[in-house]
Amino acid sequence: MGMPLWIWIVFYVSVLLMLIADLKMFGKRGQHEVNVSEALKMTAVWIGVSMAFCAGIYLFYPVEPHEKAMEFLAGYLIEKSLSMDNLFVFLMLFSFFGIERKYQHEILFWGIFGALVLRSIFIFAGAAMVERFEWVLGLFGLFLLYTGGKMFVHNDTEQGDPSQNIIVRWFRRIYPVTDNIHGDRFFVTEDGKRLATPLFVALLVVETTDVAFAVDSIPAVFSVSRDPFIVLTSNIFAILGLRALYFALAAVAKYFAYLKYGLGIILIFVGVKMLLAMNEYLNGFGNLLGLNFNIPHLEIPTLVSLAVIFGVLLMSMLSSVIISHKNRT
């Protein structure tokens, strides 16, 4: 898809090596509790690596390097901001299963590894679909408007029961599960019987939760770029540092109560951006229904999109901190 095969191979090998290095930097498996200071340092490292890759695109990308670098940065920021909502779900999930902080990074490592595989499949499939059926972007836009609107009406206090996850229920039917946590182990043997631990069950929920979030985030990235390489690399670099970001946010999650409204605005913005670029298809569909939509064609520059996304994200986080501070005083 555009880029030579060897570049894709080098990219994925590099990602695998970075994931292994990330695991080693967090200390010994199952014996190290990641503190906030360490998590912030690792978050800074991952952001630095991502920006270095963006600089590489700016310097060496064969076609429109400046525009592609802006597209990468916008896609990275969209995915990173939407991932924050995902991390708050992980907080609830680990609390529900009673998994200690020092064992959480093991689940997140394999969860991110699985997310890389699944998202790669989704992005390649989505890119092929968009290339053949461009009107699909209009459906993506409508879906983003819907999910953005849901952010404003969703009640955070109404959390579902992770044990009722359809994958978890199916797994429990075919494989025995113990309620006891055995350190950082996903499987144990008790009385001669092989059992899955709550850590593995939590991993299943993490993977299925990420699939649900990818349904929102991947179409959103397609709103700023249709280049499969840019869409995929910006998505992957954004989720590579999720483990570190999770442990950094875990201590301050309560201060970002209004972040979801900012995410809702971002989703609505990229949805509108997508629909304005697909005006011919929407106007044609309206004509079939006997309606005159007369939607104008408008291409919002990537730099403007980047400024809007960054500005909304910053304002929602600042508002959360200021209002939380006022409520405590």
C-alpha positions as CSV (number, residue, x, y, z in Angstrom):
1,M,0.0,0.0,0.0
2,G,2.2,2.8,-1.3
3,M,5.4,2.2,0.8
4,P,7.8,-0.6,-0.1
5,L,7.4,-3.9,1.8
6,W,10.9,-3.6,3.5
7,I,9.8,-0.3,5.2
8,W,6.8,-2.0,6.7
9,I,9.0,-4.9,7.9
10,V,11.6,-2.5,9.4
11,F,8.8,-0.6,11.1
12,Y,7.2,-3.6,12.7
13,V,10.5,-5.1,13.8
14,S,11.4,-1.7,15.4
15,V,8.1,-1.6,17.2
16,L,8.6,-5.0,18.6
17,L,12.1,-4.1,19.8
18,M,10.7,-0.9,21.4
19,L,8.0,-2.9,23.2
20,I,10.6,-5.3,24.6
21,A,12.7,-2.4,25.7
22,D,9.7,-0.8,27.3
23,L,9.0,-3.9,29.3
24,K,12.6,-4.1,30.5
25,M,12.7,-0.5,31.5
26,F,9.7,-1.0,33.8
27,G,11.7,-3.5,35.8
28,K,11.4,-7.2,36.6
29,R,8.3,-8.9,35.6
30,G,5.6,-9.0,38.3
31,Q,8.0,-7.6,41.0
32,H,8.0,-3.9,40.2
33,E,5.4,-1.3,41.0
34,V,5.6,1.6,38.6
35,N,5.6,4.9,40.3
36,V,4.3,8.2,38.9
37,S,7.8,9.7,38.5
38,E,9.0,6.7,36.5
39,A,5.8,6.7,34.4
40,L,6.1,10.4,33.6
41,K,9.7,9.9,32.5
42,M,8.7,7.0,30.2
43,T,5.8,9.0,28.9
44,A,8.2,11.7,27.9
45,V,10.5,9.2,26.3
46,W,7.7,7.7,24.2
47,I,6.5,11.2,23.1
48,G,10.1,12.0,22.2
49,V,10.4,8.9,20.1
50,S,7.1,9.7,18.3
51,M,8.2,13.3,17.6
52,A,11.5,12.0,16.2
53,F,9.6,9.7,13.9
54,C,7.4,12.7,12.8
55,A,10.7,14.6,12.1
56,G,11.8,11.7,10.0
57,I,8.6,12.0,8.0
58,Y,9.2,15.7,7.5
59,L,12.8,15.1,6.3
60,F,12.5,11.9,4.3
61,Y,8.9,11.2,3.2
62,P,9.0,10.9,-0.6
63,V,5.7,12.8,-1.2
64,E,4.6,16.1,0.4
65,P,6.8,15.6,3.5
66,H,5.5,18.7,5.3
67,E,1.9,17.8,4.8
68,K,2.5,14.2,5.8
69,A,4.3,15.3,9.0
70,M,1.3,17.4,9.9
71,E,-1.1,14.6,9.2
72,F,1.0,12.2,11.4
73,L,1.0,14.8,14.2
74,A,-2.8,15.3,13.9
75,G,-3.5,11.6,13.8
76,Y,-1.2,11.0,16.7
77,L,-2.9,13.7,18.8
78,I,-6.4,12.3,18.0
79,E,-5.4,8.8,19.0
80,K,-3.5,9.9,22.1
81,S,-6.4,12.0,23.4
82,L,-9.0,9.3,22.7
83,S,-6.8,6.7,24.4
84,M,-7.0,8.7,27.6
85,D,-10.7,7.7,27.9
86,N,-9.6,4.1,27.4
87,L,-7.1,4.4,30.3
88,F,-9.9,5.5,32.7
89,V,-11.8,2.3,31.8
90,F,-8.6,0.3,32.7
91,L,-8.6,1.9,36.1
92,M,-12.1,0.7,36.8
93,L,-11.2,-2.8,35.3
94,F,-8.2,-3.4,37.5
95,S,-10.1,-2.2,40.6
96,F,-13.0,-4.6,39.8
97,F,-10.7,-7.6,39.4
98,G,-8.6,-6.6,42.5
99,I,-5.3,-6.6,40.5
100,E,-2.4,-5.0,42.3
101,R,-0.6,-2.1,40.7
102,K,2.7,-4.1,40.4
103,Y,1.0,-6.7,38.2
104,Q,-1.0,-4.3,36.0
105,H,1.9,-3.5,33.7
106,E,2.2,-7.1,32.6
107,I,-1.5,-7.1,31.4
108,L,-1.0,-3.7,29.7
109,F,2.1,-5.0,27.9
110,W,0.3,-7.9,26.3
111,G,-2.9,-5.8,25.9
112,I,-0.9,-3.3,23.8
113,F,0.8,-6.0,21.8
114,G,-2.6,-7.5,20.9
115,A,-3.9,-4.0,20.1
116,L,-1.1,-3.4,17.6
117,V,-2.0,-6.6,15.8
118,L,-5.7,-5.9,15.7
119,R,-5.4,-2.3,14.8
120,S,-3.1,-3.1,12.0
121,I,-5.7,-5.4,10.6
122,F,-8.4,-2.8,11.0
123,I,-6.4,0.0,9.4
124,F,-5.3,-2.1,6.4
125,A,-8.9,-3.3,5.9
126,G,-10.2,0.3,6.3
127,A,-7.7,1.7,3.9
128,A,-8.6,-0.9,1.3
129,M,-12.3,-0.2,1.8
130,V,-11.9,3.6,1.5
131,E,-9.7,3.2,-1.6
132,R,-12.4,1.2,-3.3
133,F,-15.5,2.8,-1.8
134,E,-14.7,6.4,-0.9
135,W,-18.3,7.0,0.3
136,V,-17.5,4.9,3.3
137,L,-15.8,8.0,4.8
138,G,-19.3,9.6,4.9
139,L,-20.5,6.7,7.1
140,F,-17.4,7.1,9.3
141,G,-18.3,10.8,9.6
142,L,-21.9,10.1,10.7
143,F,-20.7,7.5,13.2
144,L,-18.2,10.0,14.7
145,L,-21.0,12.5,15.2
146,Y,-23.0,9.8,17.0
147,T,-20.1,8.7,19.3
148,G,-19.1,12.4,19.9
149,G,-22.7,13.1,21.0
150,K,-22.7,10.1,23.3
151,M,-19.8,11.6,25.2
152,F,-22.1,14.3,26.5
153,V,-24.9,12.0,27.7
154,H,-22.9,9.0,29.0
155,N,-23.1,8.6,32.7
156,D,-19.7,7.6,34.1
157,T,-21.3,6.1,37.3
158,E,-23.1,3.5,35.2
159,Q,-20.1,1.2,34.5
160,G,-20.8,-2.3,33.2
161,D,-19.8,-5.4,34.9
162,P,-16.5,-6.6,33.2
163,S,-17.3,-10.2,34.2
164,Q,-20.3,-10.0,31.9
165,N,-18.2,-9.2,28.9
166,I,-19.3,-11.6,26.1
167,I,-15.7,-12.8,25.4
168,V,-15.2,-13.4,29.1
169,R,-18.4,-15.3,29.5
170,W,-17.6,-17.4,26.4
171,F,-14.1,-18.1,27.7
172,R,-15.4,-19.2,31.2
173,R,-17.6,-21.8,29.4
174,I,-14.7,-23.5,27.7
175,Y,-11.8,-23.0,30.1
176,P,-11.8,-23.2,34.0
177,V,-10.9,-19.9,35.8
178,T,-9.7,-19.5,39.4
179,D,-10.7,-16.5,41.5
180,N,-7.2,-16.4,43.1
181,I,-4.4,-14.2,41.9
182,H,-1.1,-16.0,41.6
183,G,1.4,-13.2,41.2
184,D,1.9,-12.1,37.6
185,R,0.9,-15.5,36.2
186,F,-1.8,-15.8,33.6
187,F,-2.3,-19.6,34.0
188,V,-1.7,-21.9,37.0
189,T,-2.1,-25.6,37.9
190,E,-4.2,-26.4,41.0
191,D,-4.9,-30.0,42.0
192,G,-3.6,-31.2,38.6
193,K,-6.0,-28.9,36.7
194,R,-4.9,-26.1,34.4
195,L,-6.7,-22.8,35.3
196,A,-6.7,-19.3,34.0
197,T,-6.1,-16.5,36.6
198,P,-8.0,-13.2,36.9
199,L,-5.0,-11.5,35.2
200,F,-5.8,-13.4,32.0
201,V,-9.5,-12.6,32.3
202,A,-8.6,-9.0,32.7
203,L,-6.4,-9.2,29.6
204,L,-9.4,-10.5,27.6
205,V,-11.4,-7.5,28.7
206,V,-8.6,-5.1,27.9
207,E,-8.3,-6.5,24.3
208,T,-12.1,-6.4,23.7
209,T,-12.3,-2.9,25.2
210,D,-9.6,-1.7,22.8
211,V,-11.4,-3.1,19.9
212,A,-14.5,-1.0,20.9
213,F,-12.3,2.1,21.2
214,A,-10.6,1.4,17.9
215,V,-14.0,1.6,16.2
216,D,-14.0,5.3,17.2
217,S,-10.4,6.3,16.9
218,I,-9.4,4.7,13.5
219,P,-12.2,6.5,11.5
220,A,-11.2,9.7,13.3
221,V,-7.6,9.4,12.1
222,F,-8.9,8.7,8.5
223,S,-10.4,12.2,8.8
224,V,-6.9,13.8,8.7
225,S,-5.1,11.3,6.3
226,R,-6.0,8.6,3.8
227,D,-2.4,7.5,3.6
228,P,-2.3,4.0,5.2
229,F,1.3,4.4,6.4
230,I,0.5,7.7,8.1
231,V,-2.7,6.4,9.6
232,L,-1.1,3.2,10.9
233,T,2.1,4.7,12.3
234,S,0.4,7.6,14.0
235,N,-2.0,5.1,15.6
236,I,0.7,2.7,16.7
237,F,3.0,5.3,18.1
238,A,0.1,6.8,20.1
239,I,-0.7,3.5,21.8
240,L,2.9,2.3,22.3
241,G,3.3,4.6,25.3
242,L,-0.1,3.8,26.8
243,R,1.4,1.7,29.6
244,A,3.5,4.6,30.8
245,L,0.7,7.1,30.3
246,Y,-1.7,4.8,32.3
247,F,0.5,4.8,35.4
248,A,1.0,8.6,35.0
249,L,-2.7,9.3,34.8
250,A,-3.8,6.8,37.4
251,A,-2.7,9.2,40.2
252,V,-4.4,12.2,38.7
253,A,-7.5,10.7,36.9
254,K,-9.9,12.4,39.3
255,Y,-8.7,15.8,38.1
256,F,-9.8,15.2,34.5
257,A,-13.6,14.8,35.0
258,Y,-14.4,17.0,32.0
259,L,-11.9,15.5,29.5
260,K,-14.7,13.4,28.0
261,Y,-16.5,16.5,26.8
262,G,-13.4,17.7,25.0
263,L,-13.1,14.3,23.4
264,G,-16.8,14.5,22.3
265,I,-16.1,17.9,20.7
266,I,-13.0,16.5,18.9
267,L,-15.0,13.5,17.6
268,I,-17.8,15.8,16.4
269,F,-15.3,18.2,14.7
270,V,-13.5,15.4,12.8
271,G,-16.9,13.9,11.9
272,V,-18.1,17.2,10.4
273,K,-14.7,17.6,8.7
274,M,-15.2,14.2,7.1
275,L,-18.8,14.9,6.0
276,L,-17.9,18.3,4.4
277,A,-15.2,16.5,2.3
278,M,-17.9,13.9,1.3
279,N,-20.5,16.5,0.3
280,E,-21.1,15.1,-3.2
281,Y,-22.0,11.6,-1.9
282,L,-24.3,13.1,0.8
283,N,-26.0,15.5,-1.6
284,G,-26.5,12.6,-4.1
285,F,-28.0,10.4,-1.3
286,G,-30.3,13.3,-0.4
287,N,-31.5,13.6,-4.0
288,L,-32.4,9.9,-4.0
289,L,-34.6,10.6,-1.0
290,G,-36.1,13.7,-2.6
291,L,-34.2,16.0,-0.3
292,N,-31.9,18.9,-1.1
293,F,-29.1,18.9,1.4
294,N,-26.9,21.3,-0.6
295,I,-23.9,20.6,1.7
296,P,-20.9,22.7,0.6
297,H,-17.5,21.2,-0.2
298,L,-14.9,22.3,2.3
299,E,-11.5,20.9,2.9
300,I,-10.2,21.9,6.4
301,P,-6.4,22.2,6.3
302,T,-4.5,19.7,8.4
303,L,-2.8,22.5,10.3
304,V,-6.2,24.0,11.3
305,S,-7.4,20.5,12.4
306,L,-4.3,20.1,14.4
307,A,-4.8,23.5,16.1
308,V,-8.5,22.7,16.9
309,I,-7.7,19.3,18.3
310,F,-4.8,20.5,20.5
311,G,-6.8,23.5,21.6
312,V,-9.9,21.6,22.6
313,L,-7.9,18.9,24.4
314,L,-5.8,21.5,26.3
315,M,-8.9,23.6,27.3
316,S,-10.8,20.5,28.5
317,M,-7.9,19.4,30.7
318,L,-7.3,22.9,32.1
319,S,-11.1,23.3,32.8
320,S,-11.1,20.0,34.6
321,V,-8.1,20.9,36.8
322,I,-9.5,24.5,37.6
323,I,-13.0,23.2,38.4
324,S,-11.7,20.3,40.5
325,H,-9.5,22.8,42.4
326,K,-12.5,25.1,43.1
327,N,-14.6,22.2,44.3
328,R,-12.0,21.2,46.8
329,T,-11.7,24.8,48.2
